[in-house]
Amino acid sequence: QVQFEESGGGLVQSGGSLTLSCTASVHIYMVHGMGWYRQAPGKQREMVAVIKRYGDTRIADSVKGRFSISRDTYQNTVSLEMNDLQPEDTANYLCYVNNFNGNDYWGQGTQVTVSA
């Protein structure tokens, strides 16, 4: 029932910036957390940044100080501003939703590629 609209990925040189946007548009109720995960080839999916319903934010250590997350709870939208991108940030970035029943949902993702 959940649909995601994800955008903002692309190719950027080291040190560049991108902003990802996501809207969860179908049957999203009692949403607790929204944010972004990423998965690179040969690696496990990992949390990048999640902002909870009332504003508490989790940021991965690997991106802390470079990435920031924002959310509109009523619109079910979340954005990720990525600055000073590095090659190790290259991955498929997946929009994420968690609800109060403990269910997790991920979108198909948008590709971010950072050249050295």
N, C-alpha and C positions, 0 to 999 in steps of 0.2 A: 504493500500500500504506500510505502514511502518513495517519493521521487525527489531527486536532487538536481539542481541546476548549478553546475560548477564551471567557472571560467577564470581566466587570468594567467594561465600557464604560458610558457614560451621558452625561447632561447635567449640567454643573456650572458654577457661576459662577466668574469670574476669582478666583484665589486659593485655590480649593478643591482637593480631593484626590480621587484615585481609585486603586485598586489593580487591576491586570489580572493574570489567572491563565491559565495554559495547561498542558495535559497532552498530550503526544504519545504515543498509545496503541498504535499498530500498527506492528510491524516497524521499530522504531528501535534500531539497533545501531551500535556504534562512533561514537556521537555525539560530535562535537568541540565545537561551539558551539550554544548555545540563546539565544534572546533575542527582541527585538521590532523590527520595522520599522514605518514608518507611511507613508501616502500620502494627501495632501490633493488635492482637485480641482485639476486643471491643473498638478500638480507630479509630479516623479519620486518613486518609492519611495525612502525613505532609511532608513538604519540609525539606530535610536534607542539601543539598548543590547544588547550581546551579552556573555555570560559563557561563557568557555571551560571545557573539561572539568576543568581543574585550578585554576580559580579566577581566572585573568586576565580582567579586565573592560575592555570598550570602551564608552565613553559619548559620545554626540554632544555637541559643544560647546554646542549650543543648549539642551540640557536638563541639562548638568552642574551639580551642586549642588542640583538640584530633584528629579531622578529617581534611583532606586536599583533594582538588579536582584538577584535571588537565585535559586538553582537547587538542585534535588535531582536529582543525576545518576542515581541508581538508579531514581527514580520517573519520570524524563523529564518533570519539571515545571519551570516557570519562572514567576516573578512579577515584575511591574514596579510599584513604588510611585511614584506621581506626586504631587508636592506643588507648591503655588503655580502651579497651571495657568493658562495664558494663552491668549487666543483663537488665537494662532498655533500652539498645540498641537493644534487641532482637526484630526482626520484619522481615517482607518480604520487601526487598529493591528493588525498582522499578526504572529502568532506565527511564529518562525523556527527552523529546525534546519539545521545543517551537519554532514556526516559526514567521516570521514577519507579517503574517496574523492573528496572535492571536490564532492559533490552538495548542492544547496540546496533546501529545502522551505519553503513558506509556507502558512499557513492562510488561511481566508476573511476573518478579521479581526473585530474588535469596534470599534464606532464610539465615539469620544470627541468630544464637542462642548463647547466652553467659551464661555460668553457673556461679553461685555464688562461 
